[in-house]
Amino acid sequence: MGFDATYKRNKYMCPLVVFSGINHHNQTIIFAAVLICDEEKDTYRWLLQQLKVAMNGKPHVSVITDGDLSMKFAIEKEFPNAHHRLYAWHLIRNATSNIGKPQFTSMFKKCMLCDFEIDVFRQKWFEMVEGFGVENKNWVLDMYKKRHSWATAHIRGKFFAGFRTTSRCEGLNSIIAKYVNSRHNLVEFIQRFNRCVDHIRWKEVQADLTSVNGRPSMQTYFQQLERSAANVYTLSVFYMFQPIFVQAASMKVINMKQTGSYVIYSIGLDRMPNEMWRVFCCDIEMEFNCSCIRMESFGIPCEHIVCVLVHEDIEELPRSLVLPRWTKTAKVGLQNAVGFQWDSLMLSQYGCLMDWFRQLANFACQDNKRFIFTREMAMNLLKQFKEEDAAQKELVNDADSVRDDVQVNAFGTGLATNDLGHSMPRDPKKCRIKGGLHSPIKENIDVDSVAWRATIEQLVVFVVAFHS
């Protein structure tokens, strides 16, 4: 999950916090978004608490931030078992500003992003800092202490789904900017931000349709194995996986050793005889583990495991190597998950129906009679359901009118009702910020905290996205 507050502030100087993630098409999606009055520790803790409620208590496994200390504190308190990673872009920028040597920044980037073993990383790090004479720099010493939060060598095996730079957040911010700007008040923000969320959902629907109908071409001699991956993975994920088949073609099994129920394969390249990887295979369970730990990090088998599959003439990708969150049935499979609350079940059922209706539409539009029949059935069902909902709303009309009473405090903030009788947030007082736009001081915010929280609770836009 990306935890980002870098999007520009609104007309009340309130920062927008966006919680983002990755769906089964490797697209950036929004988990939640909220306007906050300050960037204090308690505020961020409250946000994460609300996020946990919206996700039915499901904790996040991985969180990535820009290194803000208040965010770090909140994550440690609310998601103590989550892996906290720092955005690569911010670290590269800090390396440039603190050291001021382009060659150092380039080498630092390699140390951060390259898939080194820990011993190799340590060797390259000390060679780099000694070579540039910066071993006593406070920033360098601090970065080495925090290496478990940014160095790929130390993060290997922790699942981040390839989320490591701010490029995703920057791309998401550019989409948000098309719908929301600093001139909008709170009501306009809600309306326009919902359009942004609808756009992101529509992109996912398009990707679903492409995955159902897409037929990628095979690129290697392992066509049966490659095709089985194409049948299971979404199209976007398969295109991420396909180059791994090409890389596996240049590898070979150099040695194999039976140890109890496990077989240990030594995998190498012809041109690099000294570099070896070990793949552990359990014959009974058909489970594979590689010393590179990329399966655990990205959820996609590495070229070393694929090499073993080819060597053993396995023509179908084993289930143990297929992470459900990358598959075409990622949303459908959640409808039978145990322990989900009603809201979650409803969303998963929505995803299931969307998949069936897309397939139905694909067949119905090919024939005019089918189209007319399907259209009439859909319109009749829609009319019936609307009439049932309207009758149900009449029964609870009195309760709704009580619940939608105006709640306004002395400052004029809080909740009001619109023309339809639904509660709407009133505009808060503008935050007075001391020390510039990027230094909000909690004591100088001229707004009642209780009323502000009541307003914010109306602004939290939770878009629940489930991952296995």
N, C-alpha and C positions, 0 to 999 in steps of 0.2 A: 504494500500500500504506500502510495506517495502522500506525504503530509506537507502541503505547500501553502505558504501565505505570502507569496511574492507578487500576486496579481495586484494591480493598482487599486488604491482606495476609492471609496465612493464619495458622494458629496458631503457626507457626514464624517469624513476622515476615518471610516471604519474599514479595516482590512478584510478581505474575502479569503477565507480558508477553504481549500478544496482538498478533499480526500479522493485520490484517484487510484485506479488499479488497471489490470489487464484482463480482458475477457478471453473466451476460447478461440477467438480469431486473432489474438495478439494485438487487439485494438485497445487504445486507452479509453477507459470509461470512468464515470464519476460514481463514487460510493456515496458521498455526501458533500454538501457545501453550506457554509454559514458565514454570516457577517458577525464580527465580534467587536466589542467596544475597546478592547486593549489586547495586548499580547503577553499578559502575565501568566505565571505558572498555573494559578488556580483556574484561569479561563480555559487554558488548554486542557487541564485535567477534566473540567466540566464537559468540554467538547468530546473528549474520548469516552467519557461515561455515557453521553448521549448516543455516541456511535455504537457502543456495545449494546445499548438497549435496542437500537434500530436493527442490529445484526443478530438479535435474539440471543445475546450473550456469547456469540461465537468470537473467540479472540483472533486477532491477526497474527500470523506467523512471522511476517517480515514488515518492517517499516523503514522508509527511506526519507531523510530530511536534509536540509541545508546546514545542519549543525547548530541550529538555534538552541540555546541552553534551556529556555523555558519549555520548548518542545521535548527536549531530551528528558527533563525532569518528569513531565507528564507521561511520557511513554514508559519510563521506568516504574512509575506508580500504577498505571492502569493496564499496561501490557508487559508485565515483568519478564515473561518468557519469550517475547518477540526479539528477533534479530534486528538490530538497529544499524542501518547503513547510511553513510554520508554521500550526497550527490557528488559525482566525479567532477562535474563542471565547476562547482564552487571551489573544490580543492585545487583544480588546475588554475583557476583565477587567483586564489590565495597564494599559490606557489609563485606566480608571476609577480604579484604585488610585494611579497615578502622577500624574495630572493633577487628578482629583477634580471635573471639570466635565462634567455630563451633555451639554451642548451640544457640547463638544469630542469626547466619545465618539461621539456621533451622526455628526458630520462625519468623524471618523476612520474609522468603519465604512463610510461612503459612499466615501471615498478608497480603502479596501481592497477593497471588493466590486464597485464599479461598473466597467463595462467601458469605461474611458476610454482615449484615446490617451495615449502617454507624455507628450507636451507638455502635454496638458490635466491629467493627474495632477500633474505638477510644479507647474503654476500653482495648482491647487486646494490642494495641500499647503502651499505657502508662504503662500498667502492664509489658510489655516487657522491655522498656527502663529504668524504675525504678528498675526492678529486676536485671538488669545487670549494673546499675549505669552509664548509658551513656546518661542521659537526657541532659547534657550540651555539648555533642560532636557536633561540627559544622556540620559534615556529617549527623548526626541523625536529627538535627534541619532543615537542608536543605531538607532532604528527606520528612519530614513531611509537609513542605511547598509545595512540589511538588507532594503530594499524589494523586492529581487529574489526574496525568499523569501515575501512575503505580499501584495504589491500585484497585483491582477488585471491592471493595465496592463502590468506587467513579466512576468507569468506566462503571458500569452496565447500560444497556440501550443504550450504544453507540456501533454501529456495527463494529466489527473487524474480523468477520468470524473465530474466534478462533485463530487469528494471535496475539501471545503475547510473544513468545520467539524467540531467534536467531536460533533455530533448523532448521527452514525453510531456513533461509539465509545461514546457514552453509551447509545444504544439497545442496542448489543451488550452493554455491561456490565449493563444491566437484565435481559437474557435470561440471561446467565451467573449473575447473582445468584439466579435461580430454581432453579438446580441446585447451585451451589457456595457455601459460606460459610466463615467463618474457623475453624469448629470441626472441619472435616474434616482427617484426616491424609492422607498422600500417596496411599495406596492408594484411599481413598474419593474423593480428588480426581480420580484417573484415571477411576474408574468413573463418577462423576457428570458430569465434564466431557465424557466420551464421549457421555453421554446428551444433553448440550447440543448437541454437534456433530451427533448424529443428528437432533435437532429442526430445526436449521438446514438440514440436507440434505433433510429432509422438506418444509420450506417451499419449497425449490427444486424438488422433484419436483411439488408442487402447482402451482407457477407454470408448470412445463413443460406439465402437463396443461391448464391454463387457456389457455396460448398455442396449443396444438394445436387446442383446441375453441372458443376465443373468436372471436367475429365482431363486431368493433367497428363502430359506425355511422359513416358518412362525414359530415363537417361542412362541406365546402366544395364549390364548383362544380368543383374539379379532382379529380373522383372517381376517374378512372382512375389518376392519379398517386398519389393518397392511398391507393387500394386496393393498389397495388403495394408501397407502404411497409408496409401492414398485413400483406401476405403474407410479407414478408421479415423484419421486426423482430419480436421478442417483444412480447407485448401491453403489458407495462409500458413498454418503450422506445417503442413506437408512441404511447402516451398522452403521453409526453414530447415526441414529435415533432409530434403533431397540432396543438398551438397555433401551431407555426411556419407551418403552412399558412394558418391564419387571419390571422397577421401578414403573410404574403406577399401576401394579397389586397389589402392597403392600400398596396402598393408598385407602382412601375412602372419600366420601363426608360426612362431619360431620354435616353441617348445610347449609341451603340455604335460601336466603331472596330476595323477589321481591321488586325492587325499580324503579318505572316507567317502562321504557322499558328495564331495566337491571335486571339481576338476579345475585346475589352475592353468590358464593359458597365458603364455608370454607373447605379446604382440609387438612387432617392430616394423620399421621401414627399411627397405634395401639400402637407401642412401644414408641412413643414420643408424648403424648397427649398435651404437652404444646407448641409444635411447629406447627404453622398453616400457611397456605398460602391462599390467597384470589384470586379467579378467577372471573373476571367480564365478563358477557356474555350479548351481545345485541341480543335479540331474532329476531329482524327484519333483521338486517344486518348479523347475524351469525358471529359476531366479538368477539374475546376472548382476554382478557388481564390478565396477572397474576402478582401478587405482586413481584415475583422473577425476572421479566423483562428479563428472558433468551431468550424469543422469539425475543425481540428487539436486544439483544446482539449477538445471534448466528444465528438467522433466522430459527430456528427449534423449534417446540412446546415443552414445558417442560412436565414433567410427571404429573404435576398438571392439566394442560389443557387436557391432554390425559385422565386423570381420569374423568374429567367432560364429555368428549365425550363418554366414556364408560357408565357412569351413565345415560346419556340421550339417550343411544342406537343409537348413530350416527355412521353409518357404513362406511361413506366416509369422508375423510379428507376435511374440509371446505376450500374453495379457499382462504379465508382470512388468513389461517395459512400456506399457501404454498408460500414461497418466490421464485419468478421465477428464480433467479440466481442459485438455487440448483436443478432445474428440468432437465429432459432429453431434453426439448425443449428450453433450455436457449438461445442457439444461433439462432435457427430458428425464434423465436418470435421477434427478433430484426429487421428483414428485413422490417417490416412495421412501425418501430418507427418513430415518427415525429421529424423533425429538424436535422436529421443526414446528414452530407455532403456525397459527392459521395464516397470518400475513405471508409468511414464507411459502407455505403450501400453495396459496392462491397465486403467487408469482410464478412458481414452478409449473403450476397447471396452465397458466397463461402461456408460458414458453412451449409447453407440450402442444396446446391447441394451435399456436402459431405455426409450429412445424407441420402439423397435419393439414392445416388450411393452406399452407404454401404448396404442399404436394397436391392437394385437391384442386387448387387454382391452376396449377401447371397442366393438369389433365383437362379441366373444364374449359379452359380458354381455347383449346385446340378444335373444339366442335361447337357450333352455334346452339344446337339443341341442349347439349350438356351445360353450356354457359347459361342459357335461359332457365333451365331447371335448377341449377345451383344458385343462381341469383334469387329466384323466387323463394327457395328454401331458406336462404340466409335472411331475406327481408322479412319473411313470416316469423322466423325465430327472433329476429331483432325486435319486431313489433310486440311479440308476446312477452319478451323479457322486460321491455320498457314499461308495458302496462303493469306487470307484476311488481316492478320496482316502484312505480308511481303509487300503487295501492299500499305498498309497505311504508312508503314515506308519509302517507297520510296518517298512519297509525301512530307514528312517533313525532308528529308535527309539534305537539305541545312541548315535548321534551326538548326538541331542537330550539324552540323559541326561548326557553329558559336558559339553555346553554349558551345562546348567542347574545345575551344581554351585554350592553356596553360596559366595559371595564376601563375606566380612565382615571389616572391619578392627577395630583395637583399640578404636575409638570406638563400635562397634556399628552403624555405617552401612554402606551398600553394597547388595548384592543378596542376596536369599534366595529360596527356592523355595516355591510355594504347594502346596496339596493335589493339584493336577493336574500338578505337576512343572515348571510354568513359572516363570521368574524374575520376582520382584516386588521393588520397591524397599523398603528399610527406611526408617523415619523418621530424618531427620537430627536433630542437636542443634539446639535452638532458638537462633536468632541473637540475640545480645545487641546491642541498638541503642543508640547513644549520641546524646543530643540529641533524643529523641522518635522517633516512628514513621516520620517522613519523612526521617531523616538516618542511613541505614545507614553504619557505618564498617567498612571491610574488615578492619582489624586486630583488631576485637573480635568477629569471628565465630568461635565455638568449634566449628568443624567442620573435619575434615580435607579439604583442597581436592580431593585426588585422589578420595577416596571420594564427596565431594559431586558432583563432575563425573560419576562413575559412576552415581550416583543420578539426577541430572538427565537424563542421556542416556536413562534409562528413562521420563522424564516428558514429553519433548518429543512433543507430539501434532501431527504434520504432516498437514494436510489439503491436498493439492495441488489447486490450482485453476488451470487453464490459460487464458490469454487470448492471442488472436492479436495 
